[in-house]
């Protein structure tokens, strides 16, 4: 009994340390990213490649920190959702615009299909969308587009992120999931958990040429 | 949205954060001053009213919560407060503090300029607060 309590205590301490460290990293990331943007505003075309590289790597660390923070919340059962009624299209557009600005190898496209309102935590929604578009861009063949579609499917909103996996990773044994959502597996776990916490589902499917990450979230039911 | 003042007060205990925000705002043509904690911020506001306060939350001596409470008690809504925070659910946190707006760390330069423009006259209208 004593051992279990001690283990739980150590787990809690580890989660707290994890959370505090992730929080503490946000300020230095912010300073480095901002300094890179200041330099970019004054840089020569040649230097712009370096400032863009710094910013891309900052975004990578930023995403990792966000996911580790969410993971620690999930582990300690303290993940909170501040759900509000919101229009899904503009949120997707914001994420896609940012992904397009940052990516140097892919064109990220958004195909809005319907005006859709859902009930969601905006911050967590942005996180799951970023994770899905990042995963697609990372695994996609350079030069091929990543396409994000929003459609209504029955009682759900469906966000489909489609891409063409890099042939270097493609299996000759036919269609299969031939990519990893993220290096550590943290991004996929966090995304799936947040989607499920919103009452939705996360699935991935592949055919001979393309792979699609599908996020389904329940449509907002307006009370009369 | 503006109170007639023309400068920005940055309140943050991290000198690098103050420096980089100052550079971005200087480049955009803003008048800028800074304070290292809530107590210094209150003294600075008492000496001269700023157009907007960019307020960090976790600071020594006097934190952002206390500083925001004091500013509201002394000046009501005449001093716009933009909460600059690394906290999760930054918008909800800023509303709790009594902020008019929020800038979540890590932020984009364009986002900083868009928000500050809402409160400083002659620098653009900016879009509405997200809170």
Boltz contact constraints between the chains, C-beta under 6 A:
constraints:
  - contact:
      token1: [A, 23]
      token2: [B, 86]
      max_distance: 6.0
  - contact:
      token1: [A, 26]
      token2: [B, 86]
      max_distance: 6.0
  - contact:
      token1: [A, 26]
      token2: [B, 105]
      max_distance: 6.0
  - contact:
      token1: [A, 26]
      token2: [B, 106]
      max_distance: 6.0
  - contact:
      token1: [A, 27]
      token2: [B, 14]
      max_distance: 6.0
  - contact:
      token1: [A, 27]
      token2: [B, 105]
      max_distance: 6.0
  - contact:
      token1: [A, 29]
      token2: [B, 106]
      max_distance: 6.0
  - contact:
      token1: [A, 30]
      token2: [B, 105]
      max_distance: 6.0
  - contact:
      token1: [A, 30]
      token2: [B, 106]
      max_distance: 6.0
  - contact:
      token1: [A, 31]
      token2: [B, 16]
      max_distance: 6.0
  - contact:
      token1: [A, 31]
      token2: [B, 17]
      max_distance: 6.0
  - contact:
      token1: [A, 31]
      token2: [B, 20]
      max_distance: 6.0
  - contact:
      token1: [A, 33]
      token2: [B, 106]
      max_distance: 6.0
  - contact:
      token1: [A, 34]
      token2: [B, 20]
      max_distance: 6.0
  - contact:
      token1: [A, 34]
      token2: [B, 109]
      max_distance: 6.0
  - contact:
      token1: [A, 35]
      token2: [B, 20]
      max_distance: 6.0
  - contact:
      token1: [A, 37]
      token2: [B, 109]
      max_distance: 6.0
  - contact:
      token1: [A, 38]
      token2: [B, 23]
      max_distance: 6.0
  - contact:
      token1: [A, 62]
      token2: [B, 106]
      max_distance: 6.0
  - contact:
      token1: [A, 82]
      token2: [B, 89]
      max_distance: 6.0
  - contact:
      token1: [A, 82]
      token2: [B, 92]
      max_distance: 6.0
  - contact:
      token1: [A, 123]
      token2: [B, 89]
      max_distance: 6.0
